[in-house]
Amino acid sequence: MSVRTLSVFLGLLLTFGLPVYADTIVSVSVPDHCTVTDTDSVSHSYSGGYFGICALQTAVNSGSISGVLFSNAFPAFGLFVTSVGGVAADQSSQYWALYQNGAFASLGLSQLPVAVGDTVTLELHNFSEEFLGSRFTLNISSLISTAPSPTPVVSSGSGGLTLHDPFTVPLAVNYLGTMEKSDGSFGSALLDDWAAIMTGTGAAGDIQKRLIGYFSVRPPALTSVTDFERHAMALEALGVNPYNGTPVDYITPIVKAFDGTQIGESSLINDDIFALFPLLHAGYTASDDIIQKTVAFILAGQQKSGSWADSVDITAAAIQALETVRSLPGTDAAVRKAAQYLHAQQATDGGFGNSQATSWVLQAVSSLGESVYDWNAGIYQMPDYYLATKQYSDGGVEPQSSDMQTRVWATAYAIPAALAKPWDTLLQSFPKPVPAPAPEVATTTSVTTSTETTQTNIAAQLPTQQINDVVLPAEPAPEAATTTKLSQTAAAAATQTTPAWDKKMWLWFFGLLLIFFLTYFLNRKK
């Protein structure tokens, strides 16, 4: 086809409105920070990691790709692309689909971490998931490291409106990694466990491996039942069997704390709520008595307001726990009432007083199957947006002036919340251990006890004068006892000198002798 013919063909395509397919591939070196301006002329800064949005912005800055537009119409989801290469998506029926290494990306472009060798692809799709022909691919050739920004991840726009970028999970995980000690711990059993529970999100990288190694050689010193519950959850999140994956069994102490009605202290409700998570992943189900009784105790502890202990975070935890046993009577109504209580506690900033309580509420919202848009206290006032405002440039949650323990704790809480993952989804399941077969001696004892019990039960049902007349059928003796009896019989037979039938012969002899003497004396008298 000549150049003239091709030009005419393209002209006809444009004339009749037919699509011109674009398939662009560029290589980029991604910096660990970038600034992106959205369609409302608001600037957004990203730093502390290598993200897909910086890869695309780098391609724009170098002139490799043009005509890129970013929208911030939904701040909770971050910036998203509306146009690439001058090809704009008709937002009523089309969108730019995001892929990483050929698979549909689970995170948005502003949260998507990238590494050398990755590919990030944008494809124009319609809402029926049909590819419409335009594709732009970024090959990540290298990463460029620079000094991190010392300021919070906050971006300001015109008109005095201040917006915050979405919560960045990779940045938060990176912060926790910098706080982890060389032995894999975080300085206390509490922080170690919550960091381990966070690893169940699958976003923890090497933190998970180091914690597994630490727990395998250094079991924590635990005292309360809630300590055992939390640590069992931590092990299950790490994929470690809480029965025998470490030198200590952490499930049995929880089960032993069950008094037939509830677990642990009868004056507390949190030890019952948090018992459900590890037990339901340790071979117990809603059909087990310990689960049913514990759930009944939790339901009985709900207050008229719908809360437990007048606490936002405990109520959010209870919702997550009861959602795992929704088939049991009363749980559905209790969960709905608890959700109403949480709605009433939401502040105008979208949060629930602090980052920790807000994280637990976000997990409860996810366990209910609801959207954060159902929890909107106003424009940009949703709990996930509130949580994002508590993240700082180093990735940690809460101000950098706070103590390290508070920041690690809050960050470990926030990561599952930002990923919309309740605790139940973070834990792996393990079966109950199979009891070892009882030794032979124990079996013999059991048989003997059974015989004695049977005799006692029958005797107890008879009048007193008949007790001595009762003759029970002989219980089959165990093999060892039978062998002993046979041996004793053989020994007795070997030492016996007079057979039993010789006695009869002696009787006959004396009888005949007596008859002889009687006959003799009678004949003499005659």
Secondary structure, DSSP 8 states (H G I E B T S, - for coil): --HHHHHHHHHHHHHTT-----EEEEEEEEESEEEEE-TTS-EEEEESS-BHHHHHHHHHHTTSS---EEE-SSGGG--EEEEETTEE--TTTEEEEEEETTEE-SS-TTT-B--TT-EEEEEEEETT--EEEEEEEEEEEEEE-----SS-SEEE-GGG-EEE----HHHHHHHHHHHS-TTS--SSHHHHHHHHHHGGGS--THHHHHHHHHHHH------SHHHHHHHHHHHHHHT--TTTSSSS-SSHHHHHTB-SS-BS-TT-SHHHHHHHHHHTTTT--TTSHHHHHHHHHHHHT--TTS-BTTBHHHHHHHHHHHHTTTTSTTHHHHHHHHHHHHHHH--TTSSSSSHHHHHHHHHHHHHTT--GGGG--STT-SHHHHHHTTB-TTS-BS-TTS-HHHHHHHHHHHHHHHTT--GGGG-------------HHHHHHHHHHHHHHHHHHHHHTS-GGGGGG---------HHHHHHHHHHHHHHHHH--S-TTHHHHHHHHHHHHHHHHHHHHHHHH-
